[in-house]
Each structure stands twice: as structure tokens, then as C-alpha cells.
Amino acid sequence: MKKATIVLVLLAACFAGQTAVAQQAEWTAIPLNALDAFSKPGKNWALAADATLDYASGTAFTPIAGTGIVINTVGAASNTHLVTNTQFGDVELELEFMMAKTANSGVFLQGRYEVQLFDSWQKANPSFADCGGIYQRWNEALPDDQKGYQGIAPLTNVAKAPGLWQKLSIKFHAPKFNAKGEKIQNAYFEAVYLNGVLVQQQAAVTGPTRSAYFEDEKPEGPLVLQGDHGNVAFRNIRYRPLVPAAKMEDAGDDPILVTADGKPYLLRSFLNYGDKKLTHVISAGYPTQVNYSYDLKEGALIQVWRGQFLDVTDMWHERGEPQLAKPLGAVTTLSDAPALAVLGSNDMAWPDSVPFDDFHNKGYVLDANRYATYEYECKGMQVTDKISTQQAAGLTREIAVTNAPANLYCRVAAAGIIQDLGKGLYAIGDKAYYVQLAPGTKATIRQMPNGRELLLPVVSGSSTTAYSIIW
């Protein structure tokens, strides 16, 4: 394997040793058991307990009766925005959202400054118009090629597939005015996080962005959720006063990042997995910004993520003693338990690990696309485990077993919720990701004390057990 390109990158806003200057206030939730928190919501907004969607073709949600989320369904008639009765200045805001296919929406702070929501899934080079962007301003008086200006693209695209819940976190500073009402400081976004990844930092806006609810600027304004451009759902909306920024000190050393922009890379490292430090991990990154980590001691696909590849600073600085690599994108955690196990009965617990003497790793081989096939022997079984990308959609896993014993199963997913969406498609967890089974595959969902498991029977030599993970 050729040596990975290692890039030294200076992150201008990478700090450590923060000292808090004020205590955080408690969060206040905007209730979604009714729409009383909003001013004159239109008929395009409806309450539900949840929603489902076919990620490949679904442009309309199927609501689940109840309350707790609000769904926007754009119709032929007039469509309204959701406008809060509460007014906000400096504010910290969190919410979760779900996009329909090709949908377009936005979150307007003070009804004036938009963080864009868009079905930007799989887009490698996002613009201001993609999910997590600060939308551009607009001036009709300017020439056509200059009417739009000052839009800010997200630092990276970590948007998930349609029909999955995503999280947006915003720290917003309202514009400031003197005693005469003259603006003395622009509004700015201190930070915007999409699915836990920083996508905007210290992003100033000199005035209302295009299609703002208000065209003027004031110290306070409502939160506005856009409802006229596409189908979208929201839940868990909460806010609190934004405390003054903490005093920060320079962290010193520049981070060392490994990129997979030009070609795929595979890297061995240690990896933190929950409260465990895994010592035999290989991570693979691809130019499509689809990445994964694999535990060579268990034959386990432990995590996937979308975005940039790895921060390997802890493998180099201070003699690299920790040997840790850290994913740079939005991580979806899977399981560190072995993929294969013999189940003597339907209620037998899935093993947490494979005994050391029973598992013999035989390395991996790469095909022409640098997709890895991991090979190992376990309790007399010969196993090959190939993991490849579906371009930017996700990963496909193909497991073949020689000398498979009776009652051997592959555990595809384990979560509190596993929902069968039909045609071999399953939503895993609280719609965190999808599993797509190969046509004709017969799966079993079993209920266990700690949640549900999606299992596939494994037959020696007759076929390959295959499925895809999409997020």
C-alpha cells in the first residue's frame, strides 16, 4: 500500500483550555403537541408522532398519528412559514429535521438570516445553497451576475439521506445598535454544527439574506422555519440564551490530517469506541467522502461516516504515544460485536466478542478499486468480508463463509428500533441510517431484552450474505 498523503492544516479557530465566563442557562423546548407556539400556522403544517419516507423516490412523508413532530407538506395553495411568537436576540438553538427527496427549506434566525436546509445528500462540493450554508443576500438593482452575493458554503457536506433525522445546532449573535438605533455590529453565526460537525464559524451577515421574512434589521426577531419550498419535518426544537464566548487559548500544535481526496486510503491505528480503546483497527477513506472503520480482532464494521477522513495528530505528536485516529465527519456508530455467531435458540444472546484463541486474522486484499476484502478463520470457518462503496450513497458488505456450521447468522444491525419499510429496506435506530438487503433475502427481526436485532441466516458455500448501509 502506498504511503498516505499527510497534510498539515492550520485550523484558525482550533483552541484548547477554555475558561467559562458564564453559566449556561437551561434549555427551553418549543412544544409540538400543538402549534400554539407559532403565529397563524397554515394548513401546510401538521402534527405527527413520526414520519417515514422512501429515500430513493419519496418526496412526500407518510405521517404516523400523534404529536411530537411537525411536518410541512407544500401544496398548490398558499404555503406559510412557521413563525414563533417568541422573539430572540443572541440565542443558542438546536433542532432536528428530516428532508424529503429534493426538498428545500431553511431556518431563519430573527426571520432574517437563513441557515439553509436542503437535500444535499452525496454532494461532494457544497455551496451556500446546500445544507448548512448561510444563504446569499440579493439585490435586484445589481447586474444579473451580481444580484446574489455574500453566501457562505458549509465547510464540509455531512448531510444525510432523505428520510433520516438530522441535527442542527446554532450559536447566533444578533446585530447590535447604538442609542440612535444605528447598527454598530453585524449579525453573525458564532458556530453552526450539522450532525455534530462544525460547518460554519464566525460567519458574518451584513443584512437579511434572500427571501427573508423581514427586510429590516432589529435587535430581536422570531425564529422562522421555511415552508414554501419543499417538504420537511422538524422536532426537538429548543433554545437558550447565548452566553458570552469563553476566553480561549491557542492549542499550540497544528493538527495532522489524512485526506482521501485523490484516491482511497487505508490506515491502521488505535481507535476510541465508547469507553474502549480498540488496538487493531483499520479505517478506509474514499474520494466520495464515504468512510468506515473495521475491527480486525472481531471482524466487525464498527462505524461509518460522511465527510473528511482522519485526524491523526495523536499518532505523530509527542512521539505518537496514544496512536489514536479520529474521524473528521459525522459518525454513525455501529457495533463492535462479531458479525457472525451460532445461535442455539432464538433467545440466545449475541456474543460481545470472539475468544482470542478462536479468531485468526489473515489480513486483507485490495481489488482494482482499492476495496478491501478482510479474511479470517473463526472456529473452523473460513470467512471473507468485502466492504465497498455505493459511490457516495453508502457501503455494501458481502460476507462469504466456508465450512459454516448449522444455525449460523449474520447480525446486520442492533438497535432499540428497527423498522421494516418494505422491499428489503430497514430504518435503523431513531432513523439514524438505512439497511438495504439484496433482493430475495429473508431476514429476521428478533426482540431481545436490550433492543432489536436484524439477522440473516448464513449458508456455507451456496451464496454470499450481502447488504448495504445507507446514510
C-alpha positions in Angstrom: 0.0 0.0 0.0 1.4 3.4 -0.9 2.0 5.8 1.8 -1.0 8.1 2.6 -0.7 11.8 1.8 -0.5 13.6 5.1 -1.5 17.2 5.2 -0.6 19.7 7.8 -3.6 22.1 8.2 -3.8 25.1 10.4 -7.3 25.5 11.8 -7.5 29.1 12.7 -10.2 28.5 15.3 -8.8 25.4 17.0 -8.5 26.2 20.6 -8.0 24.4 24.0 -8.1 25.4 27.6 -11.4 27.2 27.5 -12.4 29.1 30.7 -16.1 29.6 31.1 -17.2 33.1 31.8 -20.9 32.5 32.4 -23.0 29.5 33.4 -25.2 28.1 30.7 -29.0 28.6 31.1 -31.4 25.6 30.9 -32.9 24.8 27.6 -36.4 25.8 26.8 -38.3 23.5 24.4 -40.8 24.7 21.8 -43.7 22.2 22.4 -45.0 20.3 19.4 -48.1 18.8 20.9 -50.0 21.7 19.3 -48.9 24.7 17.1 -49.7 27.3 19.7 -46.1 28.5 19.9 -46.4 29.8 16.3 -48.2 32.7 14.8 -51.0 31.7 12.3 -49.6 28.4 11.0 -51.0 27.5 7.6 -52.6 24.2 6.6 -49.3 23.0 5.1 -48.1 22.3 8.7 -49.4 19.3 10.6 -48.5 17.4 13.7 -47.5 13.8 13.8 -45.6 11.3 16.1 -43.1 10.5 13.4 -42.8 10.1 9.6 -41.4 7.7 7.1 -40.1 8.2 3.6 -38.7 6.1 0.7 -35.2 7.7 0.5 -34.8 6.8 -3.2 -38.0 8.3 -4.5 -40.0 9.8 -1.7 -40.9 13.5 -2.0 -43.9 13.2 0.5 -43.8 11.9 4.0 -46.1 9.2 5.4 -47.1 10.6 8.8 -47.5 8.5 11.9 -50.5 9.6 14.0 -49.7 11.5 17.2 -47.7 14.6 18.2 -44.1 15.5 18.8 -43.0 16.5 15.3 -44.4 19.0 12.8 -44.5 18.2 9.1 -44.6 20.7 6.2 -46.3 19.5 3.0 -46.1 22.0 0.2 -49.4 22.3 -1.7 -50.8 24.1 -4.7 -52.4 26.7 -2.5 -50.7 29.3 -0.3 -47.9 27.9 1.9 -46.9 29.6 5.1 -43.7 29.6 7.2 -43.7 28.7 10.9 -43.1 31.9 12.8 -42.6 31.7 16.6 -44.5 34.0 18.9 -41.3 34.4 20.9 -38.7 37.0 19.9 -34.9 36.2 20.1 -31.7 38.2 20.1 -28.5 36.4 20.9 -29.5 32.7 21.0 -28.3 29.2 21.0 -30.7 27.0 19.0 -31.0 23.2 18.5 -33.4 21.3 16.4 -33.7 18.1 14.4 -35.0 18.0 10.8 -35.9 15.4 8.1 -35.7 16.3 4.4 -37.8 14.8 1.7 -36.1 14.0 -1.6 -35.0 17.2 -3.4 -36.6 19.3 -0.6 -35.5 22.9 0.1 -36.2 24.7 3.4 -34.3 26.9 5.9 -34.0 28.2 9.4 -34.2 32.0 9.6 -32.8 33.5 12.8 -34.8 36.6 13.7 -36.7 35.8 10.5 -33.8 37.5 8.6 -30.7 35.3 8.4 -31.0 31.9 6.9 -29.2 28.7 7.6 -30.1 26.6 4.5 -31.7 23.2 4.7 -31.5 21.2 1.5 -31.4 17.6 0.3 -27.7 17.9 -0.3 -27.0 14.2 0.2 -24.0 12.8 -1.6 -22.8 16.2 -2.9 -19.0 16.5 -2.6 -18.5 20.2 -3.0 -21.3 22.1 -1.3 -22.2 25.7 -2.0 -24.1 28.3 0.1 -27.3 26.8 -1.2 -26.6 23.4 0.3 -27.4 22.1 3.8 -25.6 24.0 6.4 -24.8 27.0 4.2 -25.5 30.6 5.1 -27.8 31.7 2.2 -26.7 34.6 0.0 -28.1 38.1 0.0 -29.9 39.5 -3.0 -30.0 42.9 -4.7 -32.3 43.3 -7.8 -30.6 46.7 -8.6 -27.3 45.0 -9.4 -26.4 43.3 -12.7 -27.7 39.8 -13.2 -24.3 38.2 -12.4 -24.0 40.2 -9.2 -27.5 40.1 -7.8 -26.6 37.3 -5.4 -23.7 37.9 -3.0 -22.1 37.0 0.3 -23.4 33.4 0.6 -21.2 31.2 2.7 -20.8 27.5 1.8 -20.5 24.9 4.7 -17.0 23.8 5.5 -18.0 20.2 4.5 -21.1 18.4 3.5 -22.3 15.9 6.1 -26.0 15.9 5.1 -27.8 12.6 5.5 -30.1 10.8 3.1 -33.8 11.8 2.8 -36.0 10.3 5.4 -33.3 10.3 8.2 -33.3 12.6 11.1 -30.5 15.2 11.2 -29.4 17.7 13.8 -28.7 21.4 13.5 -27.0 23.4 16.3 -26.6 27.2 16.0 -24.9 29.9 18.1 -26.2 33.2 16.8 -25.3 36.8 17.7 -27.9 39.4 16.8 -26.9 42.7 15.2 -26.1 45.5 17.7 -27.4 49.1 17.6 -26.5 52.3 19.4 -28.9 54.6 21.3 -29.8 56.3 18.0 -30.9 52.9 16.5 -27.9 52.8 14.2 -26.3 49.4 13.6 -22.9 49.2 15.0 -22.2 45.4 14.6 -23.4 42.9 12.0 -25.3 39.8 13.0 -23.0 36.7 12.9 -23.1 33.0 13.4 -20.5 32.1 16.0 -20.9 28.4 15.1 -23.2 26.1 13.2 -23.0 22.3 13.6 -24.7 19.9 11.2 -24.9 16.3 12.6 -22.2 17.2 15.1 -19.7 18.6 12.6 -18.7 22.2 12.5 -19.8 23.7 9.2 -19.8 27.4 9.9 -17.7 29.5 12.2 -17.6 33.3 12.8 -19.8 33.8 9.7 -21.0 37.4 9.5 -24.1 38.6 7.6 -24.3 42.2 6.7 -28.1 42.2 6.3 -31.1 39.9 5.7 -30.5 37.0 3.4 -32.6 36.4 0.3 -36.3 35.7 0.8 -36.1 36.8 4.5 -39.4 37.2 6.3 -38.3 40.7 7.2 -36.1 43.1 5.2 -35.1 45.4 8.0 -32.8 44.6 11.0 -33.6 44.8 14.6 -32.2 43.6 18.0 -34.8 40.8 18.2 -37.0 38.8 16.0 -38.8 35.4 15.7 -37.5 32.1 14.6 -38.9 31.2 11.2 -39.0 27.8 9.7 -39.4 28.0 5.9 -42.4 26.2 4.5 -42.9 27.3 0.9 -40.1 25.4 -1.0 -40.2 21.7 -0.1 -41.4 19.0 2.3 -39.6 18.9 5.6 -40.2 17.8 9.2 -39.0 19.2 12.5 -38.8 18.0 16.1 -36.9 18.6 19.4 -36.7 22.4 18.9 -35.1 24.1 21.9 -33.3 27.3 22.7 -31.4 29.1 25.5 -29.7 32.5 25.9 -26.3 32.6 24.3 -23.6 33.2 26.9 -20.6 35.4 26.1 -17.8 33.5 24.3 -15.3 31.9 26.6 -11.7 33.0 26.8 -9.7 30.6 24.6 -6.1 29.9 24.3 -4.2 28.6 21.2 -3.9 24.8 21.4 -0.3 25.1 20.0 0.4 22.2 17.7 -1.3 22.2 14.3 -3.5 19.2 13.6 -2.3 16.5 11.2 -5.0 15.3 8.8 -5.0 12.4 6.4 -7.1 13.0 3.3 -8.6 10.7 0.7 -9.4 13.4 -1.8 -7.4 11.9 -4.7 -7.7 8.2 -4.1 -8.7 5.7 -1.4 -6.6 5.3 1.6 -6.5 2.6 4.3 -4.8 3.3 7.7 -4.1 1.2 10.7 -4.5 2.8 14.1 -5.9 2.6 17.6 -9.5 4.0 17.9 -11.7 5.0 20.8 -15.0 3.2 20.7 -17.2 4.4 23.6 -15.2 3.7 26.7 -12.9 1.1 25.0 -9.7 1.7 23.2 -9.5 -0.7 20.2 -6.0 -1.6 19.1 -6.4 -3.5 15.8 -8.5 -1.1 13.7 -8.2 -0.3 10.0 -10.0 2.8 8.6 -10.8 3.3 4.9 -11.5 6.6 3.2 -12.7 7.3 -0.3 -12.9 10.4 -2.5 -16.7 10.2 -2.4 -16.3 11.1 1.4 -17.7 7.8 2.5 -15.5 6.2 5.1 -15.5 3.4 7.7 -13.6 1.7 10.4 -13.2 -2.1 10.9 -12.1 -4.1 13.9 -9.6 -6.7 12.8 -9.9 -8.6 16.1 -13.6 -9.2 15.8 -14.5 -9.0 12.1 -16.7 -6.0 13.0 -17.7 -3.0 10.9 -17.7 -0.6 13.9 -18.5 2.8 12.4 -19.2 4.7 9.2 -19.0 8.4 8.4 -19.5 11.0 5.7 -17.1 13.9 5.3 -13.3 14.2 5.5 -11.2 11.3 6.6 -9.0 11.2 9.7 -7.2 13.4 12.2 -4.0 11.5 13.1 -2.4 14.1 15.3 -2.2 11.7 18.2 -0.3 9.3 16.0 2.6 11.8 15.5 2.8 14.5 18.2 4.6 13.7 21.4 6.1 10.5 19.8 2.6 9.4 18.9 2.0 7.5 22.1 -1.8 7.4 22.0 -1.7 6.1 18.4 -5.3 7.3 18.0 -7.0 8.3 14.8 -10.2 10.4 14.9 -12.9 10.6 12.2 -13.4 14.1 10.8 -17.0 13.7 9.7 -20.5 12.9 11.0 -20.0 9.4 12.6 -22.7 6.7 12.6 -21.7 4.2 15.3 -22.5 0.5 14.5 -21.3 -2.4 16.7 -18.0 -3.9 17.8 -19.6 -7.3 18.3 -18.6 -10.0 15.8 -20.7 -10.1 12.6 -21.2 -13.9 12.7 -22.4 -16.1 15.5 -24.1 -19.5 16.0 -27.4 -19.2 17.8 -28.6 -22.4 19.5 -32.0 -20.9 20.2 -34.0 -17.8 19.2 -33.5 -16.2 22.6 -29.7 -16.8 22.9 -27.8 -13.6 23.4 -25.5 -12.4 20.6 -21.8 -12.6 21.8 -20.0 -9.4 22.7 -16.6 -10.7 21.4 -14.8 -13.7 20.0 -12.4 -15.6 22.3 -8.8 -14.7 21.4 -7.7 -18.2 20.5 -10.8 -18.7 18.3 -10.1 -15.8 15.9 -7.2 -15.8 13.4 -6.9 -12.8 11.3 -5.4 -13.4 7.8 -5.1 -9.8 6.6 -6.9 -8.3 3.7 -6.6 -8.0 -0.1 -7.4 -5.0 -2.3 -9.2 -5.1 -5.6 -8.6 -2.6 -8.5 -10.8 0.0 -6.8 -8.9 -0.5 -3.5 -11.9 -2.1 -1.9 -10.7 -4.3 0.9 -11.7 -8.0 1.5 -10.9 -9.0 5.0 -10.1 -12.6 5.6 -10.1 -14.6 8.9 -10.7 -18.0 10.3 -13.0 -18.5 13.3 -13.9 -21.8 14.9 -13.1 -23.7 11.8 -14.9 -21.3 9.4 -13.1 -19.5 6.6 -14.6 -16.0 6.2 -14.2 -13.3 3.6 -15.7 -9.9 4.3 -15.7 -7.4 1.4 -16.6 -3.8 2.0 -17.1 -1.5 -1.0 -18.8 1.9 -1.6 -22.0 2.6 -3.4 -20.4 5.8 -4.8 -21.5 8.4 -2.2 -24.7 6.7 -1.1 -23.1 4.3 1.5 -21.4 0.9 1.7 -22.0 -2.6 0.6 -20.9 -5.5 2.7 -20.5 -9.1 1.3 -19.7 -11.9 3.7 -18.9 -15.4 2.4 -18.3 -18.4 4.7 -16.7 -21.8 4.0 -17.5 -24.6 6.5 -20.4 -22.8 8.0 -21.9 -24.7 10.9 -25.7 -25.1 11.4 -27.6 -22.1 12.9 -25.0 -19.6 11.8 -26.3 -16.0 11.5 -25.0 -12.6 10.4 -26.2 -9.7 12.6 -26.8 -6.8 10.2 -27.9 -4.3 12.8 -28.8 -3.9 16.5 -30.8 -1.0 17.8 -33.7 0.0 20.0 -35.9 0.4 16.9 -35.7 -1.4 13.6 -38.4 -0.5 11.2 -39.3 -2.6 8.1 -40.0 -0.1 5.3 -40.7 -2.8 2.7 -38.7 -4.1 -0.3 -35.8 -5.1 1.9 -35.3 -1.6 3.3 -35.0 -1.0 7.1 -34.7 2.1 9.1 -32.3 1.5 12.0 -32.4 3.2 15.4 -34.3 6.5 15.5 -33.9 6.8 11.7 -30.2 7.1 12.0 -29.4 5.1 8.9 -30.8 2.6 6.5 -30.0 -1.1 5.7 -30.9 -2.3 2.3 -30.9 -6.1 1.8 -30.2 -7.8 -1.5 -33.4 -8.9 -3.5 -34.8 -12.2 -2.2 -33.0 -12.0 1.1 -35.0 -13.4 4.0 -34.3 -11.5 7.3 -35.5 -12.0 10.8 -36.1 -9.2 13.4 -35.9 -10.6 16.9 -36.7 -8.7 20.1 -34.1 -9.0 22.8 -34.0 -7.5 26.3 -31.7 -4.7 25.2 -33.3 -4.0 21.8 -34.0 -5.5 18.4 -31.6 -7.3 16.1 -31.8 -7.7 12.3 -30.4 -11.2 11.4 -29.6 -13.0 8.2 -29.1 -16.8 8.0 -25.7 -17.9 6.6 -25.4 -21.0 4.4 -22.0 -22.3 3.6 -20.9 -22.1 0.0 -24.3 -21.5 -1.5 -24.3 -17.7 -1.7 -22.9 -14.6 -0.3 -24.6 -12.7 2.6 -24.9 -9.1 1.3 -26.4 -5.9 2.4 -25.9 -2.2 2.2 -25.7 0.6 4.8 -27.0 3.9 3.5 -26.9 7.2 5.4 
